[in-house]
Amino acid sequence: MSSNLGSGFRERAPSLQGFANTRPLKATGGAALKRAPAARPTLATPRAVLFDLDGTLIDTMQVFADVAADVMVKHHADDFARARAAYLTTSGIPFFQQLEVIHPGDARNAAAAAEFEDRKIAATDDVGASDLTIAALVQLRRLGIATAVSSNNFQDQVDKFIARCPVELDLALGFGNGLAKGDGHFTRACEVFNCTRNDLVFVGDSIADAELARRGNVRFVARLGTFDARAFADVVPEAPAVDELSELVRLFVG
């Protein structure tokens, strides 16, 4: 497994217009709203699958949302429910960037971001990949499909997950050293796996993930949980959606 990083660039944070009108799935942990039955799309078998980390490989997003909301209540005097919705709506980018979307230019953002980073690690220190996720990673490797993490967690946190994961992954990409989810990670993956972006699939749980894949011309699979299928359909209507990563292999043909 290689975690050597190349050059890249940061992605711009999405805008947040009226976060009171956002629609997170639930106020606490739980399954996503189910999509209506439909014929499932198929994808040509990729050279590599890139996975977002939080909310995709590990079930941490609802815990993070609670921590983030509590931090914003403390530092910005926000309403808990509105702050939680804003966190989920802007997920997919580092929290310090989320704060600049939610509270642009606020001098309290730096202290809030530092507290969040400390507390989120403690809150999810014992959270690992589920048995179904582990089985999916094993199955992909047996098919000769490379696997990678593409996360906007800081690199040391991604490396920590890789070290604990019982299945070897081929590449670990985090936030830092000029890299971030999106073009920087896609370019690096193509270099490592000697392929083009047509040979990649990116799996993520956030609308920001879907937008990065669309802008980067990389095929996308939505992991339901943080958002429902209707939300993804507004951004990538052609993209398949799965409730569990174990469903991935059935999407690949040829």
C-alpha positions in Angstrom: 0.0 0.0 0.0 1.4 3.4 -1.0 0.5 6.7 0.7 3.1 8.8 -1.0 1.5 12.1 -2.1 2.1 14.1 -5.2 1.2 17.6 -6.1 -2.4 18.8 -6.4 -4.6 21.7 -5.3 -7.4 22.5 -2.9 -11.0 22.4 -4.0 -13.1 25.5 -3.3 -15.8 25.2 -0.7 -19.4 25.1 -1.9 -21.7 27.9 -1.0 -24.4 27.6 1.5 -27.6 29.5 0.9 -30.1 29.6 3.8 -28.9 26.5 5.7 -32.2 26.5 7.7 -33.8 25.1 4.6 -31.5 22.1 4.3 -32.7 18.5 4.7 -30.4 16.2 6.7 -31.9 12.7 6.9 -32.2 12.4 10.7 -31.2 14.3 13.8 -29.4 11.2 15.1 -27.9 8.1 13.6 -30.0 6.0 11.4 -30.5 4.6 7.9 -31.2 6.8 4.9 -34.5 7.2 3.3 -34.9 4.4 0.8 -34.9 5.1 -2.9 -37.8 3.9 -5.0 -37.2 0.6 -6.8 -35.7 1.1 -10.2 -33.5 -0.6 -12.7 -30.0 -0.3 -11.4 -27.4 1.2 -13.7 -24.2 -0.7 -14.4 -20.6 0.6 -14.8 -17.7 -0.7 -16.8 -15.3 -2.4 -14.3 -12.8 0.2 -13.1 -9.1 0.0 -12.6 -9.5 1.5 -9.1 -12.3 2.6 -6.7 -11.7 5.6 -4.6 -13.6 5.8 -1.3 -14.5 8.8 0.8 -13.8 7.9 4.4 -16.4 9.4 6.9 -19.9 8.3 6.0 -18.7 6.0 3.3 -16.1 3.5 4.6 -16.9 4.2 8.3 -20.2 5.3 9.9 -19.1 8.5 11.6 -21.1 11.3 10.0 -24.0 11.4 12.5 -21.6 11.5 15.4 -19.5 14.3 13.7 -22.7 16.2 13.1 -23.5 16.2 16.8 -20.0 17.3 17.7 -20.0 20.0 15.1 -23.4 21.4 16.2 -22.3 21.4 19.9 -19.1 23.3 18.9 -21.1 25.9 16.9 -23.5 26.3 19.8 -20.6 27.0 22.1 -18.6 29.3 19.8 -21.2 31.0 17.6 -24.3 30.7 19.8 -26.1 28.8 17.0 -29.3 26.9 17.3 -28.3 23.2 17.6 -30.6 21.8 15.0 -29.8 24.5 12.4 -26.1 24.1 13.1 -26.3 20.3 12.7 -28.2 20.7 9.4 -25.6 23.2 8.2 -22.8 20.8 9.0 -24.4 17.9 7.0 -25.2 20.2 4.1 -21.6 21.4 3.7 -20.0 18.0 4.5 -17.3 16.7 2.2 -14.8 19.5 2.9 -12.6 20.1 6.0 -14.5 21.6 8.9 -12.5 24.8 8.9 -13.8 25.4 5.3 -17.3 24.4 6.3 -17.2 27.1 9.0 -16.2 29.7 6.4 -19.3 28.8 4.4 -21.6 28.8 7.4 -20.0 31.8 9.2 -17.9 33.6 6.6 -15.0 35.6 8.0 -16.0 35.0 11.7 -13.0 35.4 14.0 -14.3 32.5 16.2 -14.0 30.0 13.4 -10.4 29.0 14.1 -11.0 28.1 17.7 -14.2 26.2 16.8 -12.4 24.2 14.1 -9.5 23.3 16.5 -12.0 22.1 19.1 -13.9 20.1 16.6 -10.8 18.3 15.3 -9.9 17.3 18.8 -13.3 16.2 19.9 -14.2 14.2 16.7 -11.2 12.0 17.1 -12.1 11.1 20.7 -15.8 10.6 19.7 -15.0 8.1 17.0 -11.8 6.6 18.1 -13.3 3.1 18.3 -15.3 3.3 15.1 -14.0 1.0 12.3 -15.3 -0.4 9.0 -18.3 -2.7 9.2 -18.2 -6.3 8.3 -20.1 -5.6 5.1 -17.6 -2.9 4.1 -14.6 -5.2 4.9 -16.2 -7.9 2.8 -16.7 -5.5 -0.1 -13.0 -4.4 0.0 -11.9 -8.0 0.0 -14.2 -8.8 -3.0 -12.9 -5.9 -5.0 -9.3 -6.9 -4.4 -10.1 -10.5 -5.5 -11.4 -9.0 -8.7 -8.1 -7.2 -9.3 -9.7 -3.8 -8.6 -7.4 -1.4 -6.7 -8.9 0.4 -3.7 -8.0 3.8 -2.3 -9.1 6.3 0.3 -9.9 9.8 -0.9 -10.7 11.9 2.1 -10.6 15.5 3.3 -9.6 14.3 6.7 -6.0 15.4 7.4 -3.5 12.9 6.2 -2.5 11.6 9.6 -6.1 10.6 10.3 -6.4 8.8 7.0 -3.2 7.0 7.7 -4.6 6.0 11.1 -7.6 4.4 9.5 -5.4 2.6 6.9 -3.2 1.2 9.7 -6.3 -0.2 11.5 -8.1 -1.5 8.5 -7.9 -5.3 8.3 -7.9 -5.1 4.5 -4.9 -3.6 2.7 -5.7 -0.6 0.6 -3.5 0.5 -2.3 -3.5 4.3 -1.7 -4.3 6.7 1.1 -5.1 10.3 0.1 -6.0 12.9 2.7 -6.1 16.7 3.0 -2.7 18.4 3.0 0.5 18.8 1.0 -1.4 20.7 -1.6 -3.9 17.8 -2.1 -7.6 17.6 -1.5 -10.6 15.5 -2.7 -11.3 16.2 -6.3 -8.8 16.9 -9.1 -5.7 16.6 -6.9 -6.7 13.1 -5.7 -8.0 12.0 -9.1 -4.7 13.1 -10.7 -2.6 11.3 -8.1 -4.7 8.1 -8.4 -4.2 8.1 -12.2 -0.5 8.4 -11.7 -0.3 5.6 -9.1 -2.5 3.2 -11.0 -1.3 4.2 -14.5 -4.7 4.8 -15.8 -7.0 7.6 -16.9 -10.0 9.2 -15.1 -12.3 6.9 -17.2 -10.8 4.0 -15.3 -11.7 5.4 -11.8 -14.9 5.2 -9.8 -15.4 7.6 -6.8 -17.7 6.5 -4.0 -19.0 9.1 -1.5 -21.8 10.0 0.8 -22.0 13.8 0.3 -23.4 16.1 -2.3 -19.9 17.7 -2.4 -18.4 14.4 -3.3 -20.9 14.0 -6.2 -20.1 17.5 -7.4 -16.3 16.8 -7.3 -16.8 13.7 -9.4 -19.0 15.4 -11.9 -16.5 18.3 -12.3 -13.6 15.9 -12.5 -15.2 13.7 -15.1 -14.9 10.7 -12.8 -17.7 8.1 -12.5 -19.6 8.4 -9.2 -21.5 6.0 -6.9 -23.5 7.5 -4.1 -23.4 5.9 -0.7 -26.8 6.6 0.9 -26.9 7.5 4.6 -26.0 11.1 5.0 -28.2 12.1 2.0 -31.0 10.3 0.2 -31.1 9.3 -3.4 -33.3 12.3 -4.4 -30.6 14.7 -3.2 -27.9 13.0 -5.4 -30.2 12.8 -8.4 -30.2 16.6 -8.5 -26.4 16.6 -9.1 -25.6 13.3 -10.8 -28.9 11.8 -12.0 -27.1 9.0 -13.9 -25.1 7.8 -10.9 -26.0 4.6 -9.1 -26.7 4.6 -5.4 -26.1 1.9 -2.8 -27.1 1.4 0.7 -24.1 -0.8 1.5 -20.7 -1.0 -0.2 -21.3 -4.8 -0.6 -23.6 -3.8 -3.5 -20.7 -2.3 -5.5 -19.5 -5.4 -7.3 -22.9 -6.0 -8.8 -22.7 -2.6 -10.5 -19.5 -3.6 -12.5 -19.8 -5.3 -15.8 -17.3 -6.1 -18.5 
